[in-house]
Amino acid sequence: MMQATDIIHDIILLPVSQTNVERMLIVEQILRSTRHEEQLPLEKAAECLYADYCNDKELALFTQLDCEDFYA
């Protein structure tokens, strides 16, 4: 398994003519995978609670206030 320092070293060694484009592609893919990993637990939690919110009106009671103006 590669370590972060190995990956960074390999990125630095990319050919000069393609360095910027390839580096940006790598950064973009890393950010996408990180965001996807962060969303998975939230999606699973929402799926687990979906039936509860559909069947227990008290859990969604405050949604009645969604259109109300709020002033601090």
C-alpha positions in Angstrom: 0.0 0.0 0.0 1.4 3.4 -1.0 1.9 6.0 1.6 0.8 9.7 1.1 4.4 10.7 0.8 5.0 8.1 -2.0 1.9 9.4 -3.9 3.0 13.0 -3.6 6.5 12.1 -4.7 5.1 10.3 -7.8 2.9 13.3 -8.7 5.9 15.6 -8.5 7.7 13.3 -11.0 5.0 13.6 -13.6 6.3 15.0 -17.0 6.4 18.8 -17.1 4.2 19.0 -20.2 1.3 17.2 -18.5 1.9 18.0 -14.9 -0.7 20.7 -14.3 -3.5 18.8 -16.1 -2.8 15.5 -14.5 -2.3 17.0 -11.0 -5.6 18.7 -11.3 -7.3 15.5 -12.4 -5.8 13.7 -9.4 -6.9 16.4 -7.0 -10.4 16.4 -8.5 -10.7 12.6 -8.1 -9.5 12.7 -4.5 -12.0 15.4 -3.6 -14.9 13.5 -5.3 -14.0 10.2 -3.5 -13.8 12.0 -0.2 -17.1 13.7 -0.6 -18.7 10.4 -1.7 -17.3 8.6 1.4 -18.7 11.3 3.7 -22.1 11.1 2.2 -22.5 7.3 2.5 -23.1 7.2 6.3 -25.6 10.1 6.0 -27.5 8.3 3.2 -27.6 5.1 5.2 -28.9 7.0 8.3 -31.6 8.7 6.2 -32.7 5.4 4.7 -32.9 3.8 8.2 -35.0 6.7 9.6 -37.2 7.2 6.6 -40.0 4.9 7.7 -40.0 6.4 11.2 -40.5 9.9 9.8 -43.2 8.7 7.5 -45.1 6.9 10.2 -44.5 9.0 13.3 -46.0 12.5 12.8 -44.3 13.8 16.0 -40.9 13.4 14.4 -41.8 15.8 11.6 -43.8 18.2 13.8 -41.5 21.2 13.3 -41.7 20.9 9.5 -45.0 22.8 9.9 -43.0 25.8 10.6 -40.8 25.6 7.5 -42.6 28.5 5.8 -42.7 30.7 8.8 -40.5 33.7 9.1 -37.8 33.4 11.7 -36.2 36.3 13.5 -33.4 35.9 16.0 
